[in-house]
Amino acid sequence: MSLKTSTVGDEALDEFSGTLRGSLVQPDDQGYDEARTVWNAMIDKHPAFIVQCAGAADVISAVAFAKEHDLSISVKGGGHNIAGRAVEDDALLIDLSPMKSVRVDPDAKTARVEPGVVLNELDHETQAFGLATPVGYNSTTGVAGLTLGGGWGWLSRKHGLTVDNLLSADVVTADGELVHTSETQNEDLFWGIRGGGGNFGIVTSFEFELHGVGPTVLSGPIVHSFEDTAAVLSEYREFTADAPDDAVVWFVIRHAPPLPSIPEEWHGRKVLILAAFYAGEMSEGEEILQPLRDIGDPIADAVGPHPYAGWQGAFDGLAPAGNRNYWKSHNFVEMTDGMIETFVEFGETIPSELTEIACAQLGGAVNDRPVEATAYPHRDAEFVMNLHTQWEAPEQDEECIAWARDMHEAMTPHATGGVYANFVPEEVGDQQAAYRENYDRLVEVKNKWDPENLFRLNHNVEPTE
């Protein structure tokens, strides 16, 4: 029994539980450990109570209960947040994962999405109509956390960030009220939730714009020997400099996973993987991507027609729930010779077979919008490096974390100084790097909507004292 639990009497708990359509889970209840577990195994926190919400009414009740009993609030959607802010010792965990509704309007090309939905569930519903909105690259990620941080993926060069496609949202505020927010209602709050994280309330419904995508797209990995990394990335740099917005190519340096597209004799050996995607017409994409496929002497080339939803989940197995994870990330405006040298240098010393140096290509429609359009400020990034440092044994913690920090430091001279908030691994990160020139405006939004910092278990924007 945690310290906080003892301050709330049984009568109050029974009364609170009776207001819920969902369920109240306490530390001694069956299912407590499962409910407090998140994707990153380095996170091991014990909330005082867990409210598994069935709808917005339960969220409103939970916020009121937390305030009445002076409980900290953490919020869980998909539970993928690298820093594990969905759970906290002695807090009230508001678990949105049971809220799974997705309602697609194929005529209007919109989707109304509840906050417990993960990416593959959203894609499942929208792809029934040949539609999609830009979301992330691991299909078990929660829509809510991804969106609130900004959100980007394979469609972003063509259609922008996830938040660039957010039309409206319903938010439970620190006052326990449900408000609707859009470009024309509560506009300051709408600006803030598009990249400012969970700082201003708990979103119970998102409305997204959809675009015609798939259901079959041109995509696939092109695999090279790690020894060819410098030469291949030099030509990759030339390709991406002139690529149309429909084309996106990310790269990964890692030990080759046992994917069917990679010859078995290469499994476990270091490789460079170019992951290619084309958002437009298949025949056009084949012509556009051919110069990329002509680079070097690939071990494997599996670029071809694939189901869009399948491509979205193609790499899920490389980042399963339950491993230990520590990420470090940088944004870049160009790919320099020094960066390529550093990719090779640290690729030599990758500390585990599960770890990967990943670099996404952005730009395009993401950077067509001005910095002040949304709270997400990184409209200059052409490339985003994320060190997916991943391992299984706790005794490797020190080695793996040190490697990630060393590579991050080595890449700093080439970077913008900004970092995607969803990629910050520490509980307390650098808010100025995450929010950059939009930080002061975020503080103003925080002062209005959450002046007492009730929603602080996040990449926190602190209100003015």
C-alpha positions in Angstrom: 0.0 0.0 0.0 1.5 3.3 -1.1 1.8 6.4 1.1 -0.9 8.2 -0.8 -3.3 5.4 -0.8 -3.6 5.5 3.0 -4.7 9.2 2.8 -7.9 8.2 0.9 -10.6 6.4 2.9 -12.5 3.4 1.8 -15.8 5.3 1.8 -14.4 7.9 -0.5 -13.0 5.2 -2.8 -16.3 3.4 -2.9 -18.1 6.6 -3.7 -15.7 7.4 -6.5 -15.8 4.0 -8.0 -19.6 4.2 -8.1 -19.3 7.3 -10.4 -17.4 5.4 -13.0 -18.5 3.5 -16.1 -15.0 2.1 -16.3 -13.1 0.6 -13.3 -11.0 1.6 -10.4 -7.9 -0.5 -9.9 -6.0 -0.5 -6.6 -2.5 -2.0 -5.8 -3.9 -5.2 -4.4 -6.3 -5.8 -7.3 -5.8 -8.3 -10.0 -4.6 -6.6 -13.1 -2.8 -3.8 -11.3 0.7 -4.8 -12.4 -0.5 -5.2 -16.0 -2.2 -1.8 -16.0 0.9 0.0 -14.6 3.2 -1.6 -17.1 4.4 0.6 -20.1 6.4 -0.1 -23.2 9.8 0.8 -21.8 10.9 -1.9 -19.3 13.2 0.7 -17.5 10.0 2.3 -16.1 8.8 0.6 -12.9 6.4 2.9 -11.1 3.5 2.2 -8.6 0.5 4.5 -8.9 -1.8 4.9 -5.9 -4.8 4.1 -8.0 -5.6 3.5 -11.7 -8.8 4.6 -13.3 -9.5 2.7 -16.5 -11.8 5.2 -18.2 -14.7 4.2 -20.5 -15.4 7.7 -21.7 -15.1 11.4 -21.1 -17.3 11.3 -18.0 -14.8 9.0 -16.3 -12.0 11.4 -17.1 -13.9 14.3 -15.6 -14.6 12.3 -12.4 -11.0 11.2 -12.1 -9.7 14.8 -12.4 -12.1 16.0 -9.8 -11.2 13.1 -7.5 -7.4 13.7 -7.9 -7.8 17.4 -7.0 -10.0 16.7 -4.0 -7.5 14.3 -2.5 -4.3 16.1 -3.6 -3.2 13.3 -5.9 -0.8 13.8 -8.8 -2.2 12.9 -12.2 -0.5 10.8 -14.8 -2.2 10.0 -18.1 -1.7 6.9 -20.2 -2.8 6.4 -23.8 -0.7 3.8 -25.6 2.0 3.8 -22.9 4.8 4.2 -25.5 6.3 7.5 -24.0 10.1 6.8 -23.8 10.3 8.7 -20.5 7.5 6.7 -19.0 5.5 9.7 -17.9 2.3 7.7 -18.1 3.0 6.3 -14.7 4.3 7.8 -11.4 4.6 6.5 -7.9 1.7 7.5 -5.6 -0.2 9.2 -8.5 -3.6 8.7 -9.9 -3.1 7.1 -13.3 -5.9 8.1 -15.7 -5.8 5.2 -18.1 -7.4 6.1 -21.5 -6.5 2.8 -23.2 -10.0 1.3 -23.0 -11.3 4.3 -25.1 -10.9 2.7 -28.5 -13.6 4.3 -30.8 -12.6 5.3 -34.3 -15.4 6.8 -36.5 -14.5 7.4 -40.1 -16.5 9.7 -42.4 -15.3 8.7 -45.8 -17.3 11.4 -47.6 -15.9 14.2 -45.5 -12.5 12.4 -45.2 -12.3 12.8 -41.5 -11.9 10.5 -38.5 -13.0 11.0 -34.9 -10.5 9.0 -32.7 -10.5 8.3 -29.0 -7.3 8.5 -27.0 -6.8 4.8 -26.3 -6.4 4.0 -30.0 -3.0 2.9 -31.3 -1.8 3.5 -34.8 -2.6 0.1 -36.3 -6.2 0.4 -35.1 -6.6 3.8 -36.7 -5.1 2.6 -40.0 -7.3 -0.5 -39.9 -10.4 1.7 -39.9 -9.2 4.4 -42.3 -7.7 1.9 -44.9 -11.1 0.3 -45.3 -11.8 3.4 -47.3 -8.4 3.9 -48.8 -7.7 6.8 -46.4 -5.0 7.7 -43.9 -3.6 10.5 -41.9 0.1 11.0 -41.1 1.1 9.1 -38.0 4.2 7.4 -36.6 6.3 4.5 -37.7 5.7 2.0 -34.9 2.1 0.8 -35.3 1.7 0.0 -31.5 2.3 3.7 -30.6 -0.7 5.5 -29.1 -2.4 8.1 -31.3 -2.8 10.5 -28.3 0.8 10.9 -27.2 2.1 10.9 -30.7 -0.3 13.7 -31.7 0.2 15.9 -28.7 4.0 15.9 -29.3 3.6 16.7 -33.0 3.6 13.4 -34.8 5.4 12.5 -38.0 5.9 9.4 -40.2 6.0 8.1 -43.8 3.2 10.5 -45.1 4.6 13.7 -43.5 6.7 15.0 -46.4 3.5 15.0 -48.5 0.8 15.7 -45.9 2.6 17.3 -42.9 2.6 16.4 -39.2 -0.1 14.6 -37.4 -1.0 17.9 -35.7 -1.1 19.6 -39.1 -4.0 17.3 -39.9 -5.8 17.8 -36.5 -9.1 19.6 -37.1 -10.5 19.7 -33.6 -10.3 18.0 -30.2 -12.3 17.6 -27.0 -10.3 18.3 -23.9 -10.9 17.8 -20.1 -9.3 20.8 -18.5 -7.8 21.3 -15.1 -11.2 22.7 -14.0 -12.8 19.4 -14.8 -14.7 20.8 -17.8 -15.0 19.3 -21.2 -14.2 21.9 -23.9 -14.2 21.7 -27.7 -11.2 23.3 -29.4 -10.4 24.0 -33.0 -9.2 26.9 -35.2 -12.3 28.8 -34.3 -13.1 27.7 -30.7 -10.6 28.0 -27.8 -8.0 28.7 -30.4 -5.1 29.2 -27.9 -5.7 25.8 -26.5 -5.9 24.3 -29.9 -2.6 25.9 -30.8 -1.0 24.5 -27.6 -2.1 20.9 -27.9 -0.6 20.7 -31.4 2.9 20.0 -30.1 2.8 21.1 -26.5 2.1 17.7 -25.1 -0.3 16.9 -22.3 0.4 20.2 -20.5 -3.1 21.7 -20.9 -5.6 19.0 -20.3 -6.6 15.5 -21.2 -7.8 15.0 -24.8 -10.8 12.6 -25.0 -11.4 12.9 -28.7 -9.3 13.9 -31.8 -10.7 14.8 -35.2 -8.3 14.2 -38.1 -8.3 15.1 -41.7 -7.7 12.1 -44.0 -6.1 11.7 -47.4 -6.3 9.1 -50.1 -3.5 6.6 -49.5 -3.1 3.0 -50.6 -4.4 0.5 -49.8 -1.2 -0.6 -51.8 1.9 1.6 -51.8 5.4 1.3 -53.1 7.7 0.7 -50.2 10.4 -1.6 -48.9 13.9 -1.9 -47.5 17.2 -1.8 -49.4 20.0 -3.4 -47.4 23.7 -2.7 -47.7 26.8 -4.0 -45.9 27.8 -1.7 -43.1 31.3 -1.4 -44.7 29.6 0.5 -47.5 27.9 3.0 -45.2 30.0 6.1 -46.0 29.7 5.7 -49.8 26.0 4.8 -49.7 25.1 7.7 -47.4 27.0 10.1 -49.7 24.8 9.1 -52.6 21.7 8.9 -50.4 22.4 12.6 -49.5 22.3 13.5 -53.2 19.1 11.5 -53.8 17.2 13.1 -50.9 18.3 16.7 -51.8 16.2 16.5 -55.0 13.5 14.0 -54.0 9.8 15.1 -54.4 7.6 15.3 -51.4 5.9 12.0 -52.3 9.3 10.2 -51.7 10.8 9.6 -48.3 13.8 7.5 -47.4 15.0 6.8 -43.9 18.0 4.9 -42.9 19.0 2.6 -40.1 22.4 1.2 -39.0 22.1 -1.9 -36.9 22.7 -5.6 -36.7 20.6 -7.2 -39.4 17.4 -8.6 -37.9 15.9 -11.9 -39.1 13.6 -10.3 -41.6 12.6 -12.5 -44.6 13.9 -9.8 -47.0 17.4 -10.2 -45.7 19.5 -13.2 -46.7 20.0 -15.6 -43.7 23.7 -15.4 -43.8 23.5 -11.7 -43.0 21.4 -12.1 -40.0 23.2 -10.7 -36.9 25.8 -8.8 -39.0 25.9 -5.0 -39.2 24.1 -3.5 -42.1 22.8 -0.2 -43.4 19.1 -0.3 -44.3 17.5 2.3 -46.5 13.7 2.3 -45.9 12.0 3.7 -48.9 8.3 4.8 -49.3 6.4 6.6 -52.1 3.1 8.2 -51.4 2.0 8.7 -55.0 1.3 6.6 -58.1 3.1 3.3 -58.2 4.6 3.6 -61.7 5.7 7.1 -61.0 7.3 6.0 -57.7 9.2 3.2 -59.4 10.8 5.7 -61.7 11.6 8.2 -58.9 13.1 5.5 -56.6 15.2 3.7 -59.2 18.3 6.0 -58.7 18.2 5.1 -55.0 18.0 1.4 -55.8 21.0 1.8 -58.2 23.3 3.0 -55.4 26.1 0.6 -54.6 25.8 -3.2 -54.4 22.8 -4.0 -52.1 22.6 -7.3 -50.2 18.8 -7.1 -50.6 16.2 -5.0 -52.3 12.6 -5.6 -51.3 11.1 -2.4 -52.7 7.7 -3.2 -54.2 4.0 -3.0 -53.8 3.0 -3.5 -50.1 -0.2 -2.9 -48.2 0.1 0.5 -46.6 -1.1 -0.8 -43.2 1.5 -3.6 -43.5 4.3 -1.2 -44.1 3.2 0.9 -41.1 3.8 -2.2 -38.9 6.7 -3.7 -40.9 9.3 -2.8 -38.2 7.2 -3.3 -35.0 9.1 -6.5 -34.2 12.3 -4.5 -33.9 11.0 -2.5 -30.9 8.8 -4.8 -28.9 7.3 -3.9 -25.6 9.3 -5.1 -22.6 12.8 -4.3 -23.6 15.0 -1.6 -21.9 15.2 1.6 -23.9 17.0 4.9 -23.8 16.8 7.3 -26.7 18.8 10.4 -27.7 17.8 12.6 -30.6 18.9 15.5 -32.8 17.4 17.6 -35.6 19.5 18.5 -38.7 19.0 20.9 -41.6 21.4 19.0 -43.9 23.5 15.8 -44.1 27.1 16.8 -43.8 30.4 14.8 -44.3 31.0 15.1 -40.6 27.7 13.5 -39.8 28.3 10.6 -42.1 31.7 10.1 -40.5 30.1 10.0 -37.1 27.4 7.6 -38.2 30.2 5.2 -39.3 32.3 5.8 -36.1 29.5 5.0 -33.7 28.0 2.3 -35.9 31.3 0.4 -35.2 30.6 0.4 -31.5 26.8 -0.2 -31.3 26.4 -1.7 -27.8 23.7 -4.3 -28.4 22.2 -6.3 -31.2 18.9 -4.6 -30.6 20.2 -1.0 -30.8 19.9 1.0 -34.0 21.0 4.4 -35.3 17.9 5.6 -37.1 17.6 8.7 -39.2 14.3 9.9 -40.7 13.9 12.3 -43.7 11.4 15.1 -43.0 11.2 18.5 -44.7 8.6 18.8 -47.5 5.1 19.7 -46.2 6.3 19.7 -42.6 8.5 22.7 -43.2 6.0 24.5 -45.4 4.1 25.8 -42.4 5.6 28.6 -40.3 7.1 28.0 -36.8 4.3 29.9 -35.1 1.5 27.9 -36.8 1.4 25.2 -34.1 3.2 24.6 -30.8 5.5 22.1 -32.6 8.5 24.4 -33.6 10.9 22.2 -35.6 9.9 23.4 -39.0 13.6 23.6 -40.2 14.4 19.9 -39.7 15.3 18.0 -42.9 16.6 15.0 -40.9 15.9 13.6 -37.4 18.3 11.2 -35.8 17.0 9.0 -33.0 19.3 6.6 -31.3 17.0 3.6 -30.5 19.3 2.2 -27.8 17.6 -1.0 -26.8 18.7 -4.0 -24.7 17.4 -6.7 -22.4 19.7 -7.1 -19.4 19.8 -4.5 -16.6 23.5 -5.0 -16.2 23.9 -3.3 -19.7 22.2 -0.1 -18.6 25.4 1.9 -18.0 27.1 0.8 -21.2 24.2 1.4 -23.4 23.2 4.8 -21.9 26.8 6.0 -22.1 27.1 5.1 -25.8 23.9 7.0 -26.6 25.0 10.1 -24.8 28.5 10.0 -26.3 27.1 9.7 -29.9 24.5 12.5 -29.1 27.3 14.7 -27.9 29.4 13.9 -31.0 26.5 14.9 -33.3 25.7 18.1 -31.4 28.0 20.4 -33.6 25.9 19.4 -36.7 22.5 19.8 -35.1 19.9 22.6 -34.7 19.7 22.5 -31.0 16.1 21.4 -31.1 14.7 18.0 -30.1 11.3 16.3 -30.7 9.6 16.3 -27.3 8.4 12.7 -27.8 12.0 11.5 -28.1 13.3 13.0 -24.8 14.1 10.0 -22.5 14.5 11.8 -19.1 11.6 12.7 -16.8 12.9 16.3 -16.8 14.3 17.3 -20.2 15.3 20.5 -21.9 12.0 22.3 -22.5 13.8 25.1 -24.5 15.2 22.5 -26.9 11.8 20.8 -27.3 9.6 23.9 -27.6 12.2 26.5 -28.8 10.9 29.9 -29.9 7.3 28.8 -29.0 8.0 28.2 -25.3 7.0 31.6 -24.0 3.7 31.4 -25.8 3.2 27.9 -24.3 3.6 29.4 -20.9 0.8 31.9 -21.6 -1.5 29.0 -22.6 -0.5 27.1 -19.5 -1.2 30.2 -17.3 -4.7 30.3 -18.7 -5.7 26.6 -18.8 -3.6 25.0 -16.0 -2.2 27.8 -13.8 -1.6 25.3 -10.9 0.3 22.8 -13.1 -2.1 20.0 -12.4 -0.9 18.3 -15.6 2.8 18.3 -14.9 3.8 14.6 -15.5 4.9 15.3 -19.0 7.6 17.4 -20.8 6.4 20.1 -18.6 5.7 23.7 -19.4 5.7 25.4 -16.1 3.2 28.2 -15.4 4.4 31.6 -14.2 4.7 31.6 -10.5 
